[in-house]
Amino acid sequence: MSLFRGPGTRLAAVQMRIEPGQREENFARAAKMLSEARERRADLACLPATFATGLNFPTLRADATADDGPVVQFLAEQARTLGMHIAAGVLLSEGRDVYDAAVLVGPGGDALGWYRRCCVWAGESDYVSTGVPGEVVDTPVGRIGLLVSYDLRFPEASRAYVAQDADLIVCVANLFGAFSHPVRSICRARAADNECVLVFASGVGENRFANMTYLGRSMIVDGLVQDTRQEPDADILAEAGPGLREAVIDAEVHWRQRRKIRADLPFHDDLRSTWTVSHDGRGR
């Protein structure tokens, strides 16, 4: 621990190949890569969206799981065994609804928070239900907000997190490679928007129904870098880079130091005093 920076927190993004509908195979791959993250002393490891099955409309309901179902049980067992926090994407079944969701599991195996994707594109709205913007989860490894995949494209999805003093936003993702070019810029923008670290944990592999590949490009981004005299990529703490390979990337952050830096910037106070816009864009 640094006297001035405080204790460090190591974050890891797990970029894994997702085989559609092959839950046990995906569990085995995820377990191996989570173990690698823990070997790197990760306090929080982040898996992609729908890591256990992928998101395929023809098998959507069969692939979905309850909040105490086998996917969540797997995550709880991994968190307990490895002694770390895990964020992961879960295809969540609730009554007649199926959500593209994210869960944060603590090292005791408890689900600390859930988030259901709020940005659903028109072509999937008959299959995937729409959630609402989330609440920050206060944990020993930071104040964490969750996002899922397509939410990344919309600043409104994460806008409440800056007012909730989020240290970290975790976006679990499974986006198509054809739309990958702006992702690096968007991740940097969302981190800067919210004055926080952003972990983008993205899957690789193929969606055979859509005949498209997933983009990968996992990264960890620092939204507090301000000075243009620093290296051009000073805000990129870790990155899997182009290519469709599996990878575990990690970076260490110091929340005490970062909170002090953030407190010295004007954006939080200015947001609260001058910018009162609701999620749907209408003034209050």
Rosetta silent file (secondary structure, phi, psi, omega in degrees, C-alpha in Angstrom):
SEQUENCE: MSLFRGPGTRLAAVQMRIEPGQREENFARAAKMLSEARERRADLACLPATFATGLNFPTLRADATADDGPVVQFLAEQARTLGMHIAAGVLLSEGRDVYDAAVLVGPGGDALGWYRRCCVWAGESDYVSTGVPGEVVDTPVGRIGLLVSYDLRFPEASRAYVAQDADLIVCVANLFGAFSHPVRSICRARAADNECVLVFASGVGENRFANMTYLGRSMIVDGLVQDTRQEPDADILAEAGPGLREAVIDAEVHWRQRRKIRADLPFHDDLRSTWTVSHDGRGR
SCORE:     score description
SCORE:     0.000 S_00000001
   1 L     0.000  135.977  174.915    0.000    0.000    0.000 S_00000001
   2 E   -85.458  135.183  179.909    1.209    3.511   -0.848 S_00000001
   3 L   -59.017  -37.887 -175.246    1.009    6.006    2.032 S_00000001
   4 L   -92.059  -33.335 -176.253   -0.241    8.717   -0.307 S_00000001
   5 L   -91.402  -17.974 -176.551   -2.217    6.711   -2.846 S_00000001
   6 E    83.907  178.676 -178.505   -3.853    4.241   -0.468 S_00000001
   7 L   -64.732  146.954  178.980   -4.299    0.509   -1.050 S_00000001
   8 L   -88.125  150.764  174.534   -4.312   -0.684   -4.636 S_00000001
   9 E  -123.000  124.323 -178.731   -7.182   -2.524   -6.314 S_00000001
  10 E   -99.032  126.625 -178.680   -6.364   -4.771   -9.260 S_00000001
  11 E  -108.120  140.916  178.412   -8.987   -4.998  -11.990 S_00000001
  12 E  -132.068  138.708  171.978   -9.084   -7.684  -14.678 S_00000001
  13 E  -110.863  127.228 -179.273  -11.082   -8.013  -17.883 S_00000001
  14 E  -100.502  112.524  177.336  -11.543  -11.551  -19.191 S_00000001
  15 E   -99.127  101.419 -173.650  -11.879  -11.694  -22.985 S_00000001
  16 L  -120.759  153.962  175.493  -13.151  -15.205  -23.656 S_00000001
  17 E   -77.406  132.451 -178.857  -14.560  -17.120  -26.578 S_00000001
  18 L  -110.671  118.187  177.248  -18.262  -17.815  -26.169 S_00000001
  19 L   -91.951  119.568 -174.432  -19.650  -20.958  -27.795 S_00000001
  20 L   -55.509  124.060  174.310  -23.398  -20.475  -28.464 S_00000001
  21 L    73.849   -1.513 -175.514  -25.532  -22.593  -26.162 S_00000001
  22 L   -97.036   75.141 -170.462  -22.575  -24.609  -24.833 S_00000001
  23 H   -60.865  -48.788 -175.429  -22.944  -23.761  -21.147 S_00000001
  24 H   -66.631  -39.047  177.353  -20.617  -26.351  -19.635 S_00000001
  25 H   -63.520  -42.144  178.583  -17.872  -25.668  -22.189 S_00000001
  26 H   -68.351  -35.943  175.168  -18.158  -21.940  -21.515 S_00000001
  27 H   -59.351  -46.462 -177.949  -18.102  -22.558  -17.754 S_00000001
  28 H   -62.543  -41.746 -179.945  -14.845  -24.502  -18.096 S_00000001
  29 H   -67.163  -43.034  179.853  -13.254  -21.772  -20.199 S_00000001
  30 H   -63.315  -42.543 -179.172  -14.424  -19.032  -17.837 S_00000001
  31 H   -60.776  -42.095  179.690  -13.138  -20.913  -14.766 S_00000001
  32 H   -63.319  -42.952 -176.827   -9.692  -21.289  -16.310 S_00000001
  33 H   -75.992  -32.062  173.551   -9.467  -17.610  -17.221 S_00000001
  34 H   -64.926  -38.245  176.383  -10.824  -16.443  -13.863 S_00000001
  35 H   -62.491  -38.856  176.668   -8.083  -18.497  -12.200 S_00000001
  36 H   -63.300  -41.237  177.745   -5.543  -16.721  -14.381 S_00000001
  37 H   -61.695  -40.204 -179.825   -6.970  -13.373  -13.286 S_00000001
  38 H   -68.930  -35.024  175.498   -6.656  -14.406   -9.654 S_00000001
  39 H   -60.941  -27.151  176.398   -3.060  -15.518  -10.218 S_00000001
  40 L   -86.315    8.234  177.760   -2.447  -11.921  -11.264 S_00000001
  41 L    69.792   32.668  177.233   -3.901  -10.892   -7.873 S_00000001
  42 L   -66.907  135.428  172.669   -7.105   -9.463   -9.319 S_00000001
  43 L   -89.937  -26.728  177.702   -9.581   -8.188   -6.742 S_00000001
  44 E  -138.602  125.508  175.270  -12.313   -7.913   -9.375 S_00000001
  45 E  -117.055  139.758 -173.435  -12.523   -9.964  -12.571 S_00000001
  46 E  -121.260  123.478  177.249  -15.045   -9.129  -15.297 S_00000001
  47 L   -96.457  159.986  179.963  -16.510  -11.615  -17.775 S_00000001
  48 L   -67.774  174.630  173.649  -18.284  -10.680  -21.055 S_00000001
  49 L   -66.462  148.532  178.509  -22.040  -10.372  -21.567 S_00000001
  50 L    39.209   45.830 -172.832  -24.006  -13.653  -21.790 S_00000001
  51 L   -62.639  -25.507 -173.585  -20.704  -15.455  -21.225 S_00000001
  52 L   -83.044  -23.743 -172.840  -22.384  -18.807  -20.519 S_00000001
  53 L  -140.969  -18.127 -165.167  -24.483  -19.146  -23.676 S_00000001
  54 L    75.820  174.440  179.176  -24.232  -16.155  -25.984 S_00000001
  55 L  -117.794  105.573 -177.865  -27.379  -14.323  -27.076 S_00000001
  56 L  -129.271  119.557 -173.175  -29.231  -16.151  -29.834 S_00000001
  57 H   -57.091  -42.364 -177.257  -32.900  -15.377  -30.480 S_00000001
  58 H   -62.052  -27.243 -177.008  -34.003  -18.923  -31.492 S_00000001
  59 H  -116.544   18.533 -171.110  -32.765  -20.383  -28.172 S_00000001
  60 H   -55.480  -51.435 -175.903  -33.151  -17.297  -25.986 S_00000001
  61 H   -70.384  -34.077  177.702  -35.611  -18.686  -23.438 S_00000001
  62 H   -68.648  -32.561 -178.244  -33.882  -22.045  -23.210 S_00000001
  63 H   -81.348  -23.112 -174.932  -30.551  -20.322  -22.587 S_00000001
  64 L   -70.427  155.277 -176.949  -31.864  -17.856  -19.990 S_00000001
  65 E  -134.483  154.057  176.110  -31.453  -18.550  -16.276 S_00000001
  66 L   -75.255  169.273 -178.270  -33.084  -17.361  -13.060 S_00000001
  67 L   -71.261   -7.900  171.901  -31.231  -15.131  -10.606 S_00000001
  68 L  -122.108   21.193 -176.891  -30.505  -18.219   -8.517 S_00000001
  69 L   -82.316 -171.751 -171.899  -30.026  -20.553  -11.474 S_00000001
  70 H   -62.827  -31.390 -179.954  -26.952  -22.510  -12.623 S_00000001
  71 H   -68.862  -44.782  179.492  -25.111  -19.540  -14.175 S_00000001
  72 H   -68.800  -36.207  176.050  -25.326  -17.495  -10.995 S_00000001
  73 H   -62.397  -40.533  176.784  -24.452  -20.566   -8.917 S_00000001
  74 H   -60.940  -46.680 -179.672  -21.332  -21.036  -11.060 S_00000001
  75 H   -62.789  -40.515  178.945  -20.298  -17.419  -10.514 S_00000001
  76 H   -63.310  -41.908  179.183  -20.914  -17.703   -6.770 S_00000001
  77 H   -64.539  -42.553  178.950  -18.778  -20.848   -6.550 S_00000001
  78 H   -64.238  -42.530 -179.722  -15.958  -19.213   -8.518 S_00000001
  79 H   -62.824  -42.477  179.089  -16.079  -16.081   -6.365 S_00000001
  80 H   -67.340  -45.073 -176.744  -15.920  -18.119   -3.146 S_00000001
  81 H   -64.680  -41.619 -175.374  -13.187  -20.435   -4.407 S_00000001
  82 H   -90.706  -13.722  178.538  -10.995  -17.640   -5.756 S_00000001
  83 L    66.541   43.336  179.412  -11.799  -15.120   -3.030 S_00000001
  84 L  -146.419  166.043  174.072  -12.560  -12.215   -5.365 S_00000001
  85 E   -79.394  146.377  177.460  -15.387  -10.145   -6.797 S_00000001
  86 E  -134.218  130.199  170.268  -16.743  -11.157  -10.210 S_00000001
  87 E  -110.413  137.916 -175.160  -18.870   -9.129  -12.626 S_00000001
  88 E  -155.256  153.120  174.694  -20.451  -11.044  -15.482 S_00000001
  89 E   -85.719  134.107 -177.590  -23.167  -10.895  -18.106 S_00000001
  90 E  -131.679  130.431  171.975  -26.148  -13.184  -17.518 S_00000001
  91 E   -79.221  103.898 -164.659  -29.116  -13.896  -19.768 S_00000001
  92 E  -102.453  127.051  177.519  -31.697  -13.436  -17.017 S_00000001
  93 E  -100.587  124.783  176.669  -35.190  -14.957  -16.960 S_00000001
  94 E  -136.888   99.566 -175.912  -37.828  -13.213  -14.844 S_00000001
  95 L    62.338 -124.361  179.122  -41.378  -14.430  -15.471 S_00000001
  96 L   -87.107   -4.272 -176.856  -42.194  -13.712  -19.109 S_00000001
  97 E   -96.357  145.275  169.836  -39.236  -11.350  -19.462 S_00000001
  98 E  -124.113  125.151 -178.179  -35.697  -12.142  -20.577 S_00000001
  99 E  -112.942  143.280  167.004  -33.040   -9.512  -19.845 S_00000001
 100 E   -85.848   99.409 -164.774  -29.512   -9.068  -21.120 S_00000001
 101 E  -119.824  170.498  173.353  -28.228   -8.447  -17.606 S_00000001
 102 E  -132.957  145.627  177.486  -25.109   -8.092  -15.494 S_00000001
 103 E  -129.655  146.376  173.700  -24.501   -9.260  -11.951 S_00000001
 104 E  -113.350  120.523 -177.308  -21.813   -8.392   -9.426 S_00000001
 105 E  -111.605  133.438  178.842  -20.931  -11.261   -7.088 S_00000001
 106 L   -85.468  168.762 -177.584  -18.889  -10.813   -3.912 S_00000001
 107 L   -65.386  -13.709  173.576  -16.174  -13.166   -2.628 S_00000001
 108 L   -85.161   -3.651  179.420  -18.700  -14.687   -0.236 S_00000001
 109 L    93.237    1.694 -179.172  -20.790  -15.825   -3.206 S_00000001
 110 L   -86.606  143.000  173.053  -23.597  -13.293   -2.697 S_00000001
 111 E   -76.885  114.088 -175.964  -25.085  -11.294   -5.568 S_00000001
 112 E   -86.969  -23.553 -179.963  -24.306   -7.702   -4.561 S_00000001
 113 E  -171.562  150.815  177.911  -26.142   -6.025   -7.416 S_00000001
 114 E  -123.548  153.180  174.493  -27.977   -6.581  -10.692 S_00000001
 115 E  -143.590  136.390  178.819  -28.358   -4.463  -13.803 S_00000001
 116 E  -114.539  126.308 -174.859  -30.641   -5.065  -16.808 S_00000001
 117 L   -51.001  129.278 -176.703  -29.633   -3.547  -20.144 S_00000001
 118 L  -100.025  -13.340  179.500  -31.710   -0.450  -20.798 S_00000001
 119 L  -107.032  104.584 -176.391  -30.726    0.184  -24.445 S_00000001
 120 L  -118.123  125.149 -178.237  -32.386   -2.430  -26.662 S_00000001
 121 L   -77.497  156.826 -170.480  -32.302   -2.064  -30.437 S_00000001
 122 H   -55.451  -38.994 -176.230  -35.519   -2.344  -32.444 S_00000001
 123 H   -67.550  -17.687 -178.708  -34.690   -5.718  -34.001 S_00000001
 124 H  -111.238   -0.852 -174.064  -34.374   -7.443  -30.621 S_00000001
 125 L   -67.256  -18.383  174.822  -37.152   -5.727  -28.671 S_00000001
 126 L   -78.371  -10.825 -176.116  -39.528   -8.627  -29.375 S_00000001
 127 L  -115.729  -42.502 -173.990  -37.089  -10.947  -27.599 S_00000001
 128 L  -107.848  127.854 -179.852  -35.139   -8.945  -25.013 S_00000001
 129 L   -79.432  158.083 -175.276  -36.908   -6.866  -22.361 S_00000001
 130 L   -98.415  128.966  176.142  -35.816   -3.335  -21.501 S_00000001
 131 L   -93.564 -160.835 -178.866  -34.306   -2.486  -18.122 S_00000001
 132 L  -132.739  159.773  176.899  -33.636    0.887  -16.495 S_00000001
 133 L   -53.860  148.498 -168.359  -30.475    2.850  -15.589 S_00000001
 134 L   -98.068  177.512  176.393  -28.726    1.341  -12.580 S_00000001
 135 L  -111.051  144.188  176.159  -27.549    2.219   -9.097 S_00000001
 136 L   -63.915  140.950  175.084  -23.937    2.186   -7.931 S_00000001
 137 E  -105.218  121.409 -178.135  -22.969   -0.808   -5.771 S_00000001
 138 E   -87.957  117.751 -175.409  -20.689    0.135   -2.881 S_00000001
 139 E  -133.765  167.298  175.064  -18.084   -2.612   -2.337 S_00000001
 140 L   -63.642  -15.157  179.102  -14.638   -3.034   -0.746 S_00000001
 141 L  -106.727   22.561  175.662  -13.174   -2.857   -4.269 S_00000001
 142 E   118.270  167.316  175.272  -14.842    0.438   -5.155 S_00000001
 143 E   -88.844  114.717 -165.117  -18.173    2.016   -5.977 S_00000001
 144 E  -116.040  129.206  169.304  -19.232    0.094   -9.072 S_00000001
 145 E  -109.075  146.849 -177.066  -21.792    0.814  -11.778 S_00000001
 146 E  -112.114  144.878  170.773  -22.748   -1.811  -14.357 S_00000001
 147 E  -135.710  161.970  177.436  -23.528   -1.560  -18.074 S_00000001
 148 E  -132.682  121.790  167.219  -24.243   -4.191  -20.726 S_00000001
 149 H    45.131 -107.952 -170.795  -23.116   -4.158  -24.375 S_00000001
 150 H   -60.053  -22.776  176.533  -25.213   -1.715  -26.431 S_00000001
 151 H   -53.672  -30.613 -176.116  -25.614    0.614  -23.426 S_00000001
 152 H   -57.232  -30.027 -176.791  -22.066    1.777  -24.131 S_00000001
 153 H   -74.452  -10.961 -171.948  -23.273    3.699  -27.197 S_00000001
 154 L  -120.911  110.718  179.074  -25.627    5.873  -25.126 S_00000001
 155 H   -57.233  -29.237 -177.930  -24.252    8.368  -22.556 S_00000001
 156 H   -62.436  -29.404 -176.730  -27.691    8.447  -20.918 S_00000001
 157 H   -64.475  -31.368 -177.733  -27.356    4.833  -19.788 S_00000001
 158 H  -110.774    3.918 -170.337  -24.469    5.669  -17.454 S_00000001
 159 H   -62.017  -34.034 -178.342  -25.200    9.337  -16.759 S_00000001
 160 H   -68.284  -20.522 -175.194  -26.556    8.767  -13.253 S_00000001
 161 H   -67.318  -31.127 -179.512  -23.325    7.092  -12.181 S_00000001
 162 H   -67.107  -38.168  178.480  -21.338   10.325  -12.112 S_00000001
 163 H   -71.805  -19.538  178.345  -23.778   11.852   -9.621 S_00000001
 164 L   -93.839   10.481  176.804  -23.501    8.659   -7.550 S_00000001
 165 L    57.407   45.446  176.931  -19.709    9.046   -7.321 S_00000001
 166 L   -65.743  133.515  171.007  -18.908    5.823   -9.146 S_00000001
 167 L   -80.932  -30.452 -167.025  -15.255    4.837   -8.996 S_00000001
 168 E  -148.828  136.045  167.996  -15.669    2.263  -11.706 S_00000001
 169 E  -113.851  128.662  174.821  -18.050    1.330  -14.495 S_00000001
 170 E  -106.879  118.043  173.897  -17.947   -2.263  -15.717 S_00000001
 171 E  -106.282  108.338  174.016  -19.398   -2.796  -19.183 S_00000001
 172 E   -86.350  130.694 -167.331  -19.828   -6.496  -19.922 S_00000001
 173 E  -137.324  156.415  173.482  -20.152   -6.765  -23.680 S_00000001
 174 L  -153.668   69.017 -173.875  -20.788   -9.039  -26.616 S_00000001
 175 L   -99.832  154.230 -176.951  -20.895   -6.667  -29.586 S_00000001
 176 E   -77.340  140.857 -177.396  -20.497   -7.485  -33.253 S_00000001
 177 H   -61.577  -26.929 -179.040  -17.141   -6.874  -34.883 S_00000001
 178 H   -62.439  -19.464 -178.160  -18.703   -5.029  -37.835 S_00000001
 179 H  -112.599   26.158 -168.600  -19.391   -2.106  -35.497 S_00000001
 180 L   -86.384  -18.441 -170.829  -16.070   -2.188  -33.655 S_00000001
 181 L   -55.928  -46.447 -176.184  -14.217    0.795  -35.092 S_00000001
 182 L   -82.585   -0.324 -171.198  -15.531    3.487  -32.673 S_00000001
 183 H   -60.220  -40.981 -179.045  -15.469    1.287  -29.564 S_00000001
 184 H   -61.689  -44.041  179.355  -12.092    2.501  -28.324 S_00000001
 185 H   -66.333  -39.015 -178.441  -13.165    6.126  -28.586 S_00000001
 186 H   -67.813  -40.843  177.186  -16.533    5.429  -26.971 S_00000001
 187 H   -60.014  -42.320  179.425  -14.946    3.631  -24.006 S_00000001
 188 H   -65.249  -38.944  179.551  -12.667    6.611  -23.460 S_00000001
 189 H   -66.096  -44.392 -178.968  -15.623    8.984  -23.703 S_00000001
 190 H   -65.277  -37.145  176.597  -17.755    7.072  -21.186 S_00000001
 191 H   -64.428  -43.824  179.383  -14.849    6.957  -18.721 S_00000001
 192 H   -68.319  -40.290  177.421  -14.288   10.700  -19.127 S_00000001
 193 H   -51.331  -40.909 -170.443  -18.046   11.437  -18.956 S_00000001
 194 L  -107.070    6.405  177.141  -18.216    9.813  -15.558 S_00000001
 195 L    50.282   49.408 -174.294  -14.742   10.699  -14.224 S_00000001
 196 L  -146.660  178.610  169.325  -14.037    7.088  -13.434 S_00000001
 197 E   -85.117  143.057  173.870  -12.296    3.932  -14.568 S_00000001
 198 E  -122.495  126.889  172.761  -14.143    1.879  -17.166 S_00000001
 199 E  -104.197  120.552  177.751  -13.597   -1.852  -17.638 S_00000001
 200 E  -108.695  103.300 -177.687  -14.834   -3.104  -21.006 S_00000001
 201 E  -104.384  109.956 -166.849  -14.942   -6.918  -20.859 S_00000001
 202 E  -120.763  145.205  179.814  -15.812   -8.191  -24.313 S_00000001
 203 L   -88.126  161.978  169.908  -16.381  -11.607  -25.825 S_00000001
 204 E  -126.764  165.444 -176.849  -14.946  -13.186  -28.959 S_00000001
 205 L   126.747 -160.154 -173.215  -16.382  -15.930  -31.114 S_00000001
 206 E  -134.963  136.431  169.369  -19.232  -16.130  -33.596 S_00000001
 207 E   -94.712  103.982 -173.335  -22.986  -15.634  -33.527 S_00000001
 208 L   -69.983  -29.595  178.948  -24.048  -18.214  -36.070 S_00000001
 209 L   -64.756  -44.485  179.757  -27.657  -16.986  -36.205 S_00000001
 210 L   -86.784  -10.867 -176.988  -26.527  -13.480  -37.231 S_00000001
 211 L    56.588   46.005 -179.811  -23.484  -14.840  -39.124 S_00000001
 212 E  -139.001  152.515  177.912  -21.261  -12.245  -37.430 S_00000001
 213 E   -96.781  154.789  175.190  -18.244  -12.372  -35.141 S_00000001
 214 E   -83.651  154.847 -163.781  -17.913  -10.661  -31.771 S_00000001
 215 L   -88.325  -21.758 -172.848  -15.404   -7.849  -31.582 S_00000001
 216 L    67.773 -128.897  177.496  -13.177   -8.456  -28.538 S_00000001
 217 L    62.738   31.511  178.996  -11.183   -5.210  -27.993 S_00000001
 218 L   -59.380  147.303 -178.811  -11.404   -5.479  -24.180 S_00000001
 219 E  -159.815  161.528  173.693   -9.796   -2.569  -22.339 S_00000001
 220 E  -124.588  123.688 -168.993   -9.423   -0.742  -19.034 S_00000001
 221 E  -125.233  140.135  178.746   -9.616    3.049  -19.336 S_00000001
 222 E  -102.222  112.007 -177.727   -8.851    5.913  -16.932 S_00000001
 223 L   -83.994    2.165 -178.990  -11.318    8.775  -17.327 S_00000001
 224 L   -98.284   -2.257  177.785   -9.400   11.159  -15.072 S_00000001
 225 L   -67.982  124.082 -174.332   -6.446   11.781  -17.400 S_00000001
 226 L  -117.152  -34.922 -166.903   -6.626   15.503  -18.221 S_00000001
 227 L   -84.409  118.744 -178.426   -3.242   16.774  -19.365 S_00000001
 228 L   -71.758   -8.769  176.808   -2.628   16.566  -23.110 S_00000001
 229 L   -76.557  -13.714  175.889    1.126   16.726  -22.470 S_00000001
 230 L   -73.112  171.619  178.062    0.959   13.113  -21.258 S_00000001
 231 L   -55.723  145.068 -177.387    1.342   10.229  -23.672 S_00000001
 232 L   -55.570  -30.726 -179.425   -1.555   10.067  -26.186 S_00000001
 233 L  -107.820   28.768 -178.567   -2.677    6.730  -24.743 S_00000001
 234 L   -61.874  -24.193 -179.079   -2.051    7.577  -21.079 S_00000001
 235 L   -84.405  -10.678  178.087   -5.710    6.849  -20.316 S_00000001
 236 E   -89.279  101.533 -176.499   -5.529    3.287  -21.691 S_00000001
 237 E   -77.822  -31.567  177.733   -4.415    1.278  -18.651 S_00000001
 238 E  -161.733  150.030 -176.304   -4.657   -2.107  -20.397 S_00000001
 239 E  -156.428  134.222  175.087   -5.949   -3.309  -23.745 S_00000001
 240 L   -74.304  -26.784  177.411   -6.414   -6.611  -25.546 S_00000001
 241 L    77.910  179.572 -179.777   -6.030   -4.773  -28.846 S_00000001
 242 L   -67.247  162.093 -177.273   -7.269   -5.841  -32.284 S_00000001
 243 L   104.992  156.796 -172.595   -7.657   -9.500  -33.154 S_00000001
 244 L  -108.240   41.138  179.937  -10.011  -12.170  -31.914 S_00000001
 245 L   -92.523  154.537  172.114   -7.795  -13.892  -29.372 S_00000001
 246 L   -74.682  149.248 -177.387   -8.706  -14.777  -25.818 S_00000001
 247 E  -162.844  153.334  167.087   -6.922  -12.701  -23.208 S_00000001
 248 E  -118.318  121.479  177.082   -6.846  -11.605  -19.585 S_00000001
 249 E  -116.349  152.653 -176.802   -5.811   -7.983  -19.115 S_00000001
 250 E  -150.215  160.659  177.725   -5.350   -6.204  -15.790 S_00000001
 251 E  -157.071  151.074  177.668   -4.431   -2.897  -14.189 S_00000001
 252 E  -104.181  137.868  177.177   -4.025   -1.553  -10.660 S_00000001
 253 E  -129.231  159.971 -179.295   -5.839    1.556   -9.446 S_00000001
 254 L  -126.421  103.853 -172.741   -5.788    3.491   -6.161 S_00000001
 255 H   -64.589  -38.133 -178.751   -9.226    4.773   -5.219 S_00000001
 256 H   -59.073  -47.393  179.053   -8.039    7.122   -2.445 S_00000001
 257 H   -62.739  -43.794 -176.732   -5.763    8.956   -4.837 S_00000001
 258 H   -66.828  -38.728  179.044   -8.369    9.026   -7.595 S_00000001
 259 H   -64.544  -35.424  177.677  -11.115   10.376   -5.319 S_00000001
 260 H   -66.725  -44.024  177.728   -8.845   13.225   -4.297 S_00000001
 261 H   -59.724  -45.680 -178.058   -8.087   14.058   -7.942 S_00000001
 262 H   -64.038  -38.659 -179.610  -11.789   13.945   -8.793 S_00000001
 263 H   -64.791  -26.943 -179.203  -12.709   16.169   -5.852 S_00000001
 264 L   -83.924   -7.662  177.743  -10.294   18.833   -7.129 S_00000001
 265 L   -92.625  154.747 -173.249  -11.992   18.933  -10.550 S_00000001
 266 L   -84.896   -9.123 -164.783  -15.088   21.131  -11.115 S_00000001
 267 H   -64.825  -41.336 -179.124  -17.292   18.691  -13.013 S_00000001
 268 H   -60.905  -49.322 -179.055  -19.208   17.100  -10.127 S_00000001
 269 H   -63.856  -40.297  179.972  -20.180   20.435   -8.597 S_00000001
 270 H   -66.600  -37.730  177.476  -21.051   21.908  -11.979 S_00000001
 271 H   -60.181  -47.320 -176.496  -23.201   18.903  -12.844 S_00000001
 272 H   -68.666  -31.682 -173.764  -25.184   19.214   -9.627 S_00000001
 273 H   -90.683  -25.219 -171.592  -25.636   22.975   -9.860 S_00000001
 274 H  -127.468  -10.620 -171.583  -26.349   23.539  -13.547 S_00000001
 275 L  -126.775   96.387 -178.195  -27.300   20.329  -15.345 S_00000001
 276 L  -119.519   78.431  179.723  -30.596   18.720  -14.328 S_00000001
 277 E  -115.747  130.099 -178.186  -31.628   16.572  -17.260 S_00000001
 278 L   -77.260  172.635 -176.031  -33.521   13.335  -16.713 S_00000001
 279 L   -59.718  -36.510 -175.958  -32.693   10.036  -18.395 S_00000001
 280 L   -87.000    7.883  172.909  -35.233   10.493  -21.199 S_00000001
 281 L    91.173   -1.659 -179.872  -33.818   13.915  -22.076 S_00000001
 282 L   -92.799  135.442  179.419  -36.606   16.089  -20.682 S_00000001
 283 E   -64.083  149.688  178.369  -35.645   18.884  -18.302 S_00000001
 284 L  -110.796    0.000    0.000  -36.821   18.689  -14.714 S_00000001
